Amino acid sequence: MSTSHVSEAAEHEVDETVHDHPSDLMYVKVAIFLAVLTALEVGTYFLEDASTTLLVAILFPMMIIKFGTVIMYFMHLKYDNPLFKRVFLFGLVLAVAVFSIVFTAFEFWDDQYLKYLRG
């Protein structure tokens, strides 16, 4: 087998895995979307009368949307093997679960509740 046949076979193999790459305009749109979302997140700091529950209810979905947008476009998981997408989504679910448990622990396992148990 000559060298030209090997390189032709290698080129054909690579061509099967090539996907349409997003255009520069798509990256600009995603960057603008992320900038607007970040501005909205920063804007929550100016909500003076907002409770912690309201802030968490506003910021958690924004965090999830930003995480998903970054991994899908900038890490190219939208065009990659679905296994990689599942690994990152599992990490996101795990992070949300851990944050929720920690927030619950701060709210429900505080010392003020122990006063009622001691009598």
C-alpha positions as CSV (number, residue, x, y, z in Angstrom):
1,M,0.0,0.0,0.0
2,S,1.5,3.3,-1.0
3,T,1.6,6.4,1.1
4,S,-1.0,8.2,-1.0
5,H,-3.6,5.5,-0.3
6,V,-3.0,5.7,3.4
7,S,-3.3,9.5,3.5
8,E,-6.5,9.3,1.4
9,A,-8.0,6.8,3.8
10,A,-7.0,9.0,6.7
11,E,-8.6,12.1,5.1
12,H,-11.8,10.1,4.5
13,E,-11.9,9.0,8.1
14,V,-11.5,12.6,9.3
15,D,-14.2,13.9,7.0
16,E,-16.8,11.6,8.6
17,T,-16.3,13.2,12.0
18,V,-16.3,16.9,10.8
19,H,-19.3,18.9,11.8
20,D,-20.5,22.3,10.9
21,H,-18.6,24.8,13.0
22,P,-20.6,27.8,14.3
23,S,-19.9,31.0,12.6
24,D,-18.2,34.0,14.2
25,L,-21.6,35.7,14.2
26,M,-23.0,32.9,16.3
27,Y,-20.2,33.3,18.9
28,V,-20.9,37.1,19.0
29,K,-24.6,36.4,19.6
30,V,-23.8,33.9,22.4
31,A,-21.3,36.4,24.0
32,I,-24.0,39.1,23.9
33,F,-26.5,36.8,25.4
34,L,-24.1,35.9,28.2
35,A,-23.3,39.5,28.8
36,V,-27.0,40.4,29.1
37,L,-27.5,37.5,31.5
38,T,-24.5,38.6,33.5
39,A,-25.9,42.1,33.7
40,L,-29.2,40.8,35.0
41,E,-27.3,38.8,37.6
42,V,-25.4,41.8,38.7
43,G,-28.7,43.8,38.7
44,T,-30.0,41.5,41.5
45,Y,-27.5,43.1,43.9
46,F,-29.6,46.3,43.6
47,L,-32.8,44.6,44.8
48,E,-32.6,46.0,48.3
49,D,-35.8,44.4,49.7
50,A,-35.3,41.0,48.0
51,S,-35.3,38.0,50.3
52,T,-32.7,35.3,50.0
53,T,-35.3,32.9,48.6
54,L,-36.2,35.3,45.9
55,L,-32.5,35.9,45.0
56,V,-31.9,32.1,44.8
57,A,-35.0,31.6,42.7
58,I,-33.7,34.3,40.3
59,L,-30.0,33.4,40.3
60,F,-30.2,29.6,40.1
61,P,-31.9,29.5,36.7
62,M,-29.6,32.1,35.4
63,M,-26.6,30.1,36.6
64,I,-27.9,26.9,34.9
65,I,-28.6,28.8,31.6
66,K,-25.2,30.3,31.6
67,F,-23.5,27.0,32.4
68,G,-25.4,25.2,29.7
69,T,-24.7,27.9,27.1
70,V,-21.0,27.9,27.8
71,I,-20.6,24.1,27.7
72,M,-22.8,23.8,24.6
73,Y,-21.2,26.5,22.5
74,F,-17.7,27.4,23.8
75,M,-16.8,23.8,24.7
76,H,-18.5,22.5,21.5
77,L,-20.5,19.8,23.3
78,K,-23.4,20.6,21.1
79,Y,-21.5,18.9,18.3
80,D,-19.7,16.3,20.3
81,N,-20.4,12.8,21.5
82,P,-23.6,12.9,23.7
83,L,-21.6,11.1,26.5
84,F,-19.6,14.3,27.1
85,K,-22.8,16.3,27.3
86,R,-24.2,13.9,29.9
87,V,-21.0,14.1,32.0
88,F,-21.2,17.9,32.2
89,L,-25.0,17.9,32.8
90,F,-24.4,15.4,35.7
91,G,-21.9,17.8,37.1
92,L,-24.4,20.6,36.9
93,V,-27.1,18.5,38.6
94,L,-24.7,17.4,41.3
95,A,-23.6,21.1,41.9
96,V,-27.3,22.2,42.2
97,A,-28.0,19.3,44.6
98,V,-25.0,20.2,46.8
99,F,-25.9,23.9,46.8
100,S,-29.5,23.1,47.7
101,I,-28.4,20.8,50.6
102,V,-26.0,23.5,51.9
103,F,-28.7,26.2,51.7
104,T,-31.1,23.8,53.5
105,A,-28.6,23.1,56.2
106,F,-28.0,26.8,56.8
107,E,-31.8,27.4,57.0
108,F,-33.0,24.5,59.0
109,W,-30.1,23.4,61.1
110,D,-29.4,26.7,62.6
111,D,-29.0,27.2,66.4
112,Q,-32.3,29.0,66.7
113,Y,-34.2,25.8,66.1
114,L,-32.2,23.9,68.7
115,K,-33.5,26.4,71.3
116,Y,-37.0,25.0,70.8
117,L,-35.8,21.4,71.2
118,R,-34.0,22.1,74.5
119,G,-37.0,23.7,76.0
